[in-house]
Amino acid sequence: MKTEFYQKDLEELGIKRTMLQQWVDRGYMRPSIRKAKEGERGNIWSLEDVQRLLAFRAMLKAGFARDLATAILDRAATAQDVE
């Protein structure tokens, strides 16, 4: 099973580079494997990150505000960590 995902993989899922970069820059999403530093190419995302990105996008399409969608996903992740 694939464990690392790159921008190309995310674009195949319909997550555009510019949209993803805005989400990262504004703190809504963050890669858990590696955030690219200046001069490096691309972030590396985990499977859980990709699931979160897809859930976030679906919530935005359903009309959720970005801050609310992020808060809900953060809370869900925290609940999973407790179990």
C-alpha positions as CSV (number, residue, x, y, z in Angstrom):
1,M,0.0,0.0,0.0
2,K,1.2,3.5,-0.9
3,T,2.3,5.5,2.2
4,E,3.7,8.7,0.6
5,F,1.8,11.0,-1.7
6,Y,3.0,14.0,-3.7
7,Q,1.4,16.9,-5.5
8,K,1.0,14.8,-8.7
9,D,-1.0,12.2,-6.7
10,L,-3.2,14.9,-5.2
11,E,-3.9,16.5,-8.6
12,E,-5.1,13.1,-9.8
13,L,-7.7,13.3,-7.0
14,G,-8.8,16.7,-8.1
15,I,-6.9,18.8,-5.5
16,K,-5.2,21.6,-7.5
17,R,-1.8,22.8,-6.6
18,T,-2.9,26.4,-6.0
19,M,-5.8,25.4,-3.8
20,L,-3.6,23.1,-1.8
21,Q,-0.9,25.8,-1.4
22,Q,-3.5,28.2,-0.1
23,W,-4.7,25.7,2.4
24,V,-1.2,25.0,3.7
25,D,-0.2,28.7,3.7
26,R,-3.3,29.6,5.7
27,G,-2.8,26.7,8.2
28,Y,-5.9,24.7,7.3
29,M,-3.8,21.7,6.2
30,R,-0.3,20.5,6.9
31,P,1.6,17.5,5.6
32,S,2.6,15.1,8.3
33,I,5.6,13.4,6.5
34,R,7.4,16.5,5.2
35,K,6.7,20.1,4.6
36,A,8.9,21.5,1.8
37,K,11.3,24.1,2.9
38,E,12.5,27.0,0.7
39,G,14.4,25.5,-2.2
40,E,12.9,22.0,-1.8
41,R,10.2,20.5,-4.1
42,G,6.8,19.7,-2.7
43,N,5.3,18.4,0.4
44,I,5.0,14.8,1.2
45,W,1.6,13.7,2.5
46,S,0.5,10.5,4.3
47,L,-2.6,8.4,3.6
48,E,-4.3,10.0,6.6
49,D,-3.3,13.5,5.2
50,V,-4.9,12.6,1.9
51,Q,-8.1,11.4,3.6
52,R,-8.2,14.7,5.6
53,L,-7.7,16.7,2.4
54,L,-10.5,14.9,0.7
55,A,-12.8,15.4,3.7
56,F,-11.9,19.0,4.0
57,R,-12.6,19.6,0.3
58,A,-16.0,17.8,0.6
59,M,-16.9,19.9,3.6
60,L,-16.1,23.1,1.7
61,K,-18.2,22.0,-1.2
62,A,-21.0,21.3,1.2
63,G,-20.8,24.9,2.4
64,F,-18.7,24.7,5.6
65,A,-16.4,27.6,6.4
66,R,-12.7,26.7,6.3
67,D,-12.2,27.4,10.0
68,L,-15.1,25.3,11.0
69,A,-14.1,22.4,8.7
70,T,-10.6,22.5,10.1
71,A,-11.9,22.5,13.7
72,I,-14.2,19.5,13.1
73,L,-11.4,17.5,11.5
74,D,-8.9,18.4,14.3
75,R,-11.5,17.3,16.9
76,A,-12.1,14.1,15.0
77,A,-8.4,13.4,14.9
78,T,-8.0,14.1,18.6
79,A,-10.9,11.7,19.3
80,Q,-9.2,9.0,17.3
81,D,-5.9,9.5,19.2
82,V,-7.7,9.0,22.5
83,E,-9.1,5.6,21.5
